[in-house]
Amino acid sequence: MKKNLKLDSYEKELLESIEDESQWIEIEDIKEEQERMKKYAINTQERIKEINIQLNENIFYQFKKKSIENGISYQNLINALIHNYTIGKIKLNL
């Protein structure tokens, strides 16, 4: 690693991982890989379905507070919770 570079800890970690060839694999045909990744991106684009939901006002404000604490919109927070429930990451006690 060059010592005259002023890098933050993340940049140092990244540079060290690049210099350690065991952490990276070489892509033989970069154009083919780019096309493959484009297909993945196209196939995984999410369509947004708008819904209306009635929430208890207190719950709504709790969601707003949590979303501000996490730096995301309350809609994205609700979406994340629903997603995690549907894939089994969280369970409900009903």
N, CA, C and O atoms as a DFTB+ gen file, in Angstrom:
376 C
 N C O
     1  1       0.852      -1.168       0.000
     2  2       0.000       0.000       0.000
     3  2       0.900       1.233       0.000
     4  3       1.915       1.261       0.696
     5  1       0.534       2.248      -0.772
     6  2       1.295       3.489      -0.813
     7  2       1.054       4.249       0.483
     8  3      -0.082       4.387       0.935
     9  1       2.161       4.751       1.087
    10  2       2.033       5.420       2.372
    11  2       1.692       6.887       2.247
    12  3       1.296       7.503       3.237
    13  1       1.830       7.475       1.065
    14  2       1.553       8.893       0.930
    15  2       0.081       9.199       0.663
    16  3      -0.290      10.367       0.553
    17  1      -0.755       8.185       0.559
    18  2      -2.181       8.396       0.372
    19  2      -2.849       8.664       1.717
    20  3      -2.554       7.999       2.710
    21  1      -3.739       9.632       1.740
    22  2      -4.520       9.899       2.953
    23  2      -5.885       9.257       2.771
    24  3      -6.754       9.783       2.076
    25  1      -6.050       8.114       3.408
    26  2      -7.282       7.340       3.261
    27  2      -7.984       7.240       4.609
    28  3      -7.346       7.176       5.659
    29  1      -9.327       7.229       4.552
    30  2     -10.062       6.972       5.791
    31  2     -10.079       5.464       6.024
    32  3      -9.591       4.703       5.189
    33  1     -10.631       5.034       7.139
    34  2     -10.586       3.605       7.504
    35  2     -11.296       2.727       6.483
    36  3     -10.836       1.622       6.194
    37  1     -12.420       3.206       5.927
    38  2     -13.136       2.429       4.922
    39  2     -12.285       2.271       3.667
    40  3     -12.199       1.183       3.096
    41  1     -11.658       3.366       3.243
    42  2     -10.829       3.312       2.035
    43  2      -9.620       2.400       2.242
    44  3      -9.230       1.672       1.329
    45  1      -9.027       2.438       3.433
    46  2      -7.894       1.560       3.733
    47  2      -8.329       0.096       3.679
    48  3      -7.633      -0.746       3.112
    49  1      -9.478      -0.195       4.270
    50  2     -10.002      -1.566       4.269
    51  2     -10.267      -2.047       2.842
    52  3      -9.953      -3.186       2.495
    53  1     -10.847      -1.174       2.023
    54  2     -11.122      -1.520       0.630
    55  2      -9.832      -1.769      -0.138
    56  3      -9.727      -2.749      -0.876
    57  1      -8.853      -0.893       0.032
    58  2      -7.581      -1.046      -0.666
    59  2      -6.882      -2.333      -0.252
    60  3      -6.345      -3.048      -1.099
    61  1      -6.887      -2.633       1.042
    62  2      -6.276      -3.868       1.518
    63  2      -6.971      -5.095       0.934
    64  3      -6.313      -6.078       0.594
    65  1      -8.306      -5.040       0.816
    66  2      -9.028      -6.188       0.252
    67  2      -8.706      -6.352      -1.225
    68  3      -8.647      -7.475      -1.726
    69  1      -8.498      -5.244      -1.928
    70  2      -8.142      -5.320      -3.353
    71  2      -6.747      -5.905      -3.508
    72  3      -6.502      -6.703      -4.412
    73  1      -5.832      -5.508      -2.627
    74  2      -4.467      -6.021      -2.701
    75  2      -4.396      -7.491      -2.322
    76  3      -3.473      -8.186      -2.747
    77  1      -5.347      -7.985      -1.533
    78  2      -5.418      -9.400      -1.162
    79  2      -6.222     -10.120      -2.240
    80  3      -7.451     -10.144      -2.185
    81  1      -5.550     -10.694      -3.200
    82  2      -6.211     -11.285      -4.374
    83  2      -7.153     -12.430      -4.027
    84  3      -8.007     -12.787      -4.839
    85  1      -7.018     -13.013      -2.835
    86  2      -7.893     -14.135      -2.480
    87  2      -9.328     -13.688      -2.227
    88  3     -10.235     -14.520      -2.202
    89  1      -9.551     -12.377      -2.038
    90  2     -10.887     -11.876      -1.761
    91  2     -11.656     -11.501      -3.015
    92  3     -12.838     -11.169      -2.922
    93  1     -11.044     -11.542      -4.159
    94  2     -11.671     -11.088      -5.397
    95  2     -11.539     -12.157      -6.474
    96  3     -10.600     -12.953      -6.459
    97  1     -12.480     -12.171      -7.400
    98  2     -12.376     -13.077      -8.545
    99  2     -12.333     -12.245      -9.824
   100  3     -12.931     -11.172      -9.909
   101  1     -11.621     -12.758     -10.801
   102  2     -11.522     -12.053     -12.074
   103  2     -12.676     -12.476     -12.970
   104  3     -13.002     -13.659     -13.069
   105  1     -13.283     -11.503     -13.616
   106  2     -14.369     -11.776     -14.549
   107  2     -13.763     -11.872     -15.937
   108  3     -13.150     -10.926     -16.432
   109  1     -13.942     -13.027     -16.555
   110  2     -13.324     -13.271     -17.860
   111  2     -13.910     -12.366     -18.944
   112  3     -13.173     -11.696     -19.667
   113  1     -15.234     -12.352     -19.049
   114  2     -15.897     -11.582     -20.106
   115  2     -16.778     -10.522     -19.455
   116  3     -17.928     -10.785     -19.104
   117  1     -16.227      -9.323     -19.297
   118  2     -16.932      -8.265     -18.570
   119  2     -18.219      -7.847     -19.268
   120  3     -19.206      -7.534     -18.602
   121  1     -18.225      -7.836     -20.597
   122  2     -19.439      -7.448     -21.340
   123  2     -20.566      -8.454     -21.076
   124  3     -21.716      -8.068     -20.868
   125  1     -20.230      -9.711     -21.086
   126  2     -21.234     -10.757     -20.817
   127  2     -21.773     -10.624     -19.397
   128  3     -22.973     -10.767     -19.167
   129  1     -20.881     -10.351     -18.448
   130  2     -21.302     -10.185     -17.053
   131  2     -22.200      -8.960     -16.892
   132  3     -23.171      -8.999     -16.137
   133  1     -21.882      -7.878     -17.594
   134  2     -22.716      -6.679     -17.535
   135  2     -24.106      -6.964     -18.081
   136  3     -25.097      -6.522     -17.500
   137  1     -24.195      -7.683     -19.172
   138  2     -25.499      -8.040     -19.739
   139  2     -26.288      -8.920     -18.779
   140  3     -27.497      -8.753     -18.621
   141  1     -25.601      -9.850     -18.146
   142  2     -26.258     -10.736     -17.177
   143  2     -26.808      -9.924     -16.007
   144  3     -27.924     -10.172     -15.551
   145  1     -26.036      -8.962     -15.522
   146  2     -26.482      -8.128     -14.409
   147  2     -27.636      -7.212     -14.819
   148  3     -28.530      -6.946     -14.016
   149  1     -27.621      -6.731     -16.062
   150  2     -28.739      -5.921     -16.564
   151  2     -30.026      -6.730     -16.548
   152  3     -31.078      -6.224     -16.156
   153  1     -29.944      -7.993     -16.975
   154  2     -31.127      -8.856     -16.967
   155  2     -31.643      -9.061     -15.549
   156  3     -32.851      -9.022     -15.314
   157  1     -30.723      -9.282     -14.594
   158  2     -31.136      -9.410     -13.197
   159  2     -31.865      -8.156     -12.738
   160  3     -32.916      -8.234     -12.102
   161  1     -31.296      -7.000     -13.066
   162  2     -31.888      -5.726     -12.635
   163  2     -33.284      -5.551     -13.218
   164  3     -34.208      -5.149     -12.512
   165  1     -33.437      -5.847     -14.483
   166  2     -34.740      -5.708     -15.144
   167  2     -35.753      -6.648     -14.511
   168  3     -36.901      -6.266     -14.286
   169  1     -35.334      -7.873     -14.224
   170  2     -36.253      -8.871     -13.670
   171  2     -36.599      -8.630     -12.211
   172  3     -37.595      -9.158     -11.715
   173  1     -35.788      -7.840     -11.518
   174  2     -36.068      -7.619     -10.102
   175  2     -36.618      -6.234      -9.811
   176  3     -36.814      -5.875      -8.650
   177  1     -36.867      -5.459     -10.845
   178  2     -37.453      -4.145     -10.600
   179  2     -38.807      -4.328      -9.923
   180  3     -39.650      -5.108     -10.366
   181  1     -38.979      -3.603      -8.863
   182  2     -40.225      -3.727      -8.118
   183  2     -41.253      -2.738      -8.637
   184  3     -40.949      -1.581      -8.925
   185  1     -42.447      -3.215      -8.743
   186  2     -43.554      -2.346      -9.072
   187  2     -44.191      -1.934      -7.754
   188  3     -44.360      -2.752      -6.851
   189  1     -44.534      -0.684      -7.657
   190  2     -45.115      -0.161      -6.429
   191  2     -46.638      -0.175      -6.549
   192  3     -47.205       0.333      -7.516
   193  1     -47.275      -0.756      -5.566
   194  2     -48.732      -0.774      -5.494
   195  2     -49.141       0.128      -4.350
   196  3     -48.816      -0.134      -3.192
   197  1     -49.847       1.179      -4.675
   198  2     -50.316       2.088      -3.629
   199  2     -51.524       1.476      -2.935
   200  3     -52.418       0.915      -3.568
   201  1     -51.519       1.603      -1.606
   202  2     -52.654       1.120      -0.817
   203  2     -53.039       2.207       0.182
   204  3     -52.243       3.094       0.489
   205  1     -54.244       2.129       0.674
   206  2     -54.700       2.989       1.758
   207  2     -54.865       2.113       2.986
   208  3     -55.400       1.007       2.907
   209  1     -54.405       2.611       4.112
   210  2     -54.488       1.840       5.348
   211  2     -54.878       2.780       6.487
   212  3     -54.415       3.919       6.555
   213  1     -55.716       2.297       7.357
   214  2     -56.097       3.090       8.516
   215  2     -55.305       2.590       9.712
   216  3     -55.334       1.406      10.046
   217  1     -54.592       3.522      10.357
   218  2     -53.788       3.188      11.525
   219  2     -54.262       4.008      12.715
   220  3     -54.755       5.128      12.571
   221  1     -54.102       3.429      13.875
   222  2     -54.295       4.181      15.099
   223  2     -53.313       5.349      15.067
   224  3     -52.153       5.174      14.695
   225  1     -53.772       6.540      15.455
   226  2     -52.946       7.744      15.359
   227  2     -51.631       7.592      16.136
   228  3     -50.585       8.043      15.670
   229  1     -51.676       6.968      17.300
   230  2     -50.470       6.770      18.103
   231  2     -49.461       5.884      17.358
   232  3     -48.264       6.170      17.342
   233  1     -49.958       4.819      16.749
   234  2     -49.080       3.927      15.981
   235  2     -48.460       4.689      14.818
   236  3     -47.268       4.550      14.541
   237  1     -49.268       5.491      14.140
   238  2     -48.753       6.283      13.025
   239  2     -47.599       7.173      13.475
   240  3     -46.570       7.232      12.803
   241  1     -47.755       7.863      14.598
   242  2     -46.700       8.755      15.079
   243  2     -45.477       7.978      15.562
   244  3     -44.350       8.464      15.468
   245  1     -45.701       6.775      16.076
   246  2     -44.559       5.935      16.447
   247  2     -43.765       5.526      15.203
   248  3     -42.534       5.512      15.221
   249  1     -44.481       5.194      14.120
   250  2     -43.812       4.871      12.861
   251  2     -43.028       6.076      12.361
   252  3     -41.881       5.938      11.935
   253  1     -43.635       7.252      12.410
   254  2     -42.954       8.471      11.958
   255  2     -41.676       8.698      12.774
   256  3     -40.631       9.030      12.214
   257  1     -41.760       8.521      14.082
   258  2     -40.600       8.718      14.951
   259  2     -39.493       7.725      14.595
   260  3     -38.335       8.111      14.433
   261  1     -39.852       6.449      14.476
   262  2     -38.868       5.420      14.137
   263  2     -38.260       5.672      12.761
   264  3     -37.066       5.451      12.560
   265  1     -39.060       6.126      11.828
   266  2     -38.542       6.372      10.482
   267  2     -37.540       7.520      10.500
   268  3     -36.524       7.463       9.808
   269  1     -37.814       8.557      11.281
   270  2     -36.875       9.679      11.399
   271  2     -35.577       9.201      12.043
   272  3     -34.488       9.569      11.605
   273  1     -35.699       8.374      13.095
   274  2     -34.508       7.840      13.763
   275  2     -33.636       7.029      12.807
   276  3     -32.413       6.999      12.944
   277  1     -34.274       6.373      11.838
   278  2     -33.539       5.521      10.899
   279  2     -33.245       6.199       9.568
   280  3     -32.613       5.607       8.692
   281  1     -33.699       7.432       9.414
   282  2     -33.394       8.182       8.198
   283  2     -34.110       7.697       6.962
   284  3     -33.603       7.841       5.850
   285  1     -35.299       7.116       7.145
   286  2     -36.094       6.669       6.002
   287  2     -37.521       7.174       6.164
   288  3     -37.905       7.620       7.246
   289  1     -38.299       7.108       5.110
   290  2     -39.691       7.530       5.210
   291  2     -40.494       6.473       5.972
   292  3     -40.126       5.299       6.012
   293  1     -41.585       6.915       6.566
   294  2     -42.419       5.940       7.285
   295  2     -43.011       4.916       6.325
   296  3     -43.246       3.770       6.709
   297  1     -43.260       5.325       5.058
   298  2     -43.769       4.369       4.080
   299  2     -42.746       3.254       3.827
   300  3     -43.105       2.080       3.735
   301  1     -41.466       3.639       3.716
   302  2     -40.424       2.632       3.505
   303  2     -40.260       1.744       4.727
   304  3     -39.982       0.552       4.597
   305  1     -40.431       2.319       5.917
   306  2     -40.352       1.517       7.132
   307  2     -41.476       0.484       7.164
   308  3     -41.234      -0.687       7.457
   309  1     -42.692       0.908       6.868
   310  2     -43.825      -0.021       6.825
   311  2     -43.584      -1.086       5.767
   312  3     -43.839      -2.266       6.007
   313  1     -43.093      -0.682       4.594
   314  2     -42.798      -1.630       3.520
   315  2     -41.751      -2.656       3.966
   316  3     -41.880      -3.846       3.680
   317  1     -40.714      -2.186       4.668
   318  2     -39.668      -3.091       5.147
   319  2     -40.225      -4.095       6.145
   320  3     -39.876      -5.275       6.106
   321  1     -41.089      -3.630       7.039
   322  2     -41.697      -4.537       8.013
   323  2     -42.565      -5.590       7.325
   324  3     -42.496      -6.773       7.659
   325  1     -43.367      -5.162       6.378
   326  2     -44.220      -6.116       5.653
   327  2     -43.356      -7.111       4.880
   328  3     -43.630      -8.311       4.873
   329  1     -42.318      -6.603       4.236
   330  2     -41.415      -7.485       3.481
   331  2     -40.785      -8.526       4.410
   332  3     -40.793      -9.719       4.107
   333  1     -40.233      -8.065       5.552
   334  2     -39.599      -8.994       6.483
   335  2     -40.586     -10.010       7.036
   336  3     -40.211     -11.152       7.300
   337  1     -41.828      -9.618       7.214
   338  2     -42.855     -10.563       7.655
   339  2     -43.140     -11.599       6.572
   340  3     -43.233     -12.794       6.854
   341  1     -43.278     -11.135       5.333
   342  2     -43.647     -12.071       4.257
   343  2     -42.542     -13.074       3.943
   344  3     -42.825     -14.169       3.458
   345  1     -41.282     -12.714       4.214
   346  2     -40.203     -13.667       3.953
   347  2     -39.815     -14.465       5.208
   348  3     -38.868     -15.251       5.191
   349  1     -40.567     -14.244       6.292
   350  2     -40.368     -15.040       7.494
   351  2     -39.277     -14.534       8.436
   352  3     -38.894     -15.250       9.361
   353  1     -38.775     -13.332       8.228
   354  2     -37.740     -12.813       9.122
   355  2     -38.311     -12.371      10.468
   356  3     -37.616     -12.398      11.483
   357  1     -39.576     -11.966      10.468
   358  2     -40.218     -11.610      11.733
   359  2     -41.529     -12.373      11.853
   360  3     -42.168     -12.702      10.853
   361  1     -41.914     -12.646      13.078
   362  2     -43.157     -13.365      13.357
   363  2     -44.078     -12.459      14.159
   364  3     -43.617     -11.625      14.937
   365  1     -45.364     -12.624      13.970
   366  2     -46.352     -11.881      14.731
   367  2     -46.942     -12.762      15.820
   368  3     -47.190     -13.949      15.608
   369  1     -47.158     -12.181      16.964
   370  2     -47.883     -12.865      18.026
   371  2     -49.315     -12.381      17.986
   372  3     -49.619     -11.290      18.469
   373  1     -50.199     -13.181      17.414
   374  2     -51.596     -12.804      17.281
   375  2     -52.442     -13.462      18.344
   376  3     -53.655     -13.255      18.383
